[in-house]
Amino acid sequence: MQASVTVIVPAFNAEPFLAGAVASALAQTLPPAEVLVVDDGSSDRTAEIAAAFPPPVRCLRQANQGLPGARNTGIAAAQGEWLALLDADDAWPPDHLEQSLRCAARNGADFVFSDAQVVAPQRRWASWLERAGHGWLPQAGAEALARPYELLLQHGSFALPSTVVVRRAAVDAAGRFDASLRPGPEDLDLWLRLAPATRWAFNRATRIERTEGDTNLTGDRLGMAAGTARLWTKALDSAPPALSGSHRRLLRQRLAQAHWEQAYWSLQADQPAAAARAAALSLRQQWRWRTATYWMLATIPAGARLLRRRP
């Protein structure tokens, strides 16, 4: 199979996991053309570990820019026709790239993703998709996904970044990860921009290994809620003209829910004015008595104290 694949591994203080991730990329039955480890301002031995690997591994070092910024650095330096994302605390089975590109060829796809088994400190899950509420996808049967944009609106992000193999040209056309959403669902933002112009397929043949723990990259809840609100605002502003009225209403509902969560976590952070503003933005998209009550109480000191005690 003739294919040129660049593997992009963003890494921040990834000393415990990085060697395993890079080794899994080098052990592929379809060898990658290059493996770019982006050291995102680490203070541990991340850069030293990456530099110890021979070519095609390269270590790119930068001041901390966060996960989307590190991925973008890798994309900018990539030479491959295909980009394969791999977080530093995840690992691939040996045939991940081969099966992903075979799936792409069978379906004429530009974007391929797969499932993952999840390894946590006290437990394992056989399917990340099942655990994340996307069990509908493995049960669907077909590899090719019709209308991926609408599916993303309905279900949220069902493509875990470390499972994704995507054409470089498609990312160049859609734009890279939006670092302004940090911390937030910057992967879903890019998937929404890719989906209208690309063909998607689900690789059923492999499952990657995802590690979850204290070092797994997550954002604070208020920051994540704010990022999600910015994401759905962008999506609403740039929605495809042909999008149906029902899906446009779904976009507004997504934005309303995101502002509601932003209001809730603002109040838990003792920011009642911010909570009231977020609740008002939620009401602009979708009227709900719960949100209206929340907005009114958040503007009153006694009401704000009461709301901090309950969701």
Secondary structure, 3 states (H helix, E strand, C coil): CCCCEEEEEEECCCCCCHHHHHHHHHCCCCCCCEEEEEEECCCCCHHHHHHCCCCCEEEEEECCCHHHHHHHHHHHHCCCCEEEECCCCEECCCCHHHHHHHHHHHHCCCEEEEEEEEECCCCEECCHHHHCCCCCCCCCCCCEECCHHHHHHHHCCCCCHHHCEEEHHHHHHHCCCCHHHCCCCHHHHHHHHHHHHCCEEEEEEEEEEEECCCCCCCCCHHHHHHHHHHHHHHHHHCCCCCCCHHHHHHHHHHHHHHHHHHHHHHHHCCCHHHHHHHHHHHHHHCCCHHHHHHHHHHCCHHHHHHHCCCC
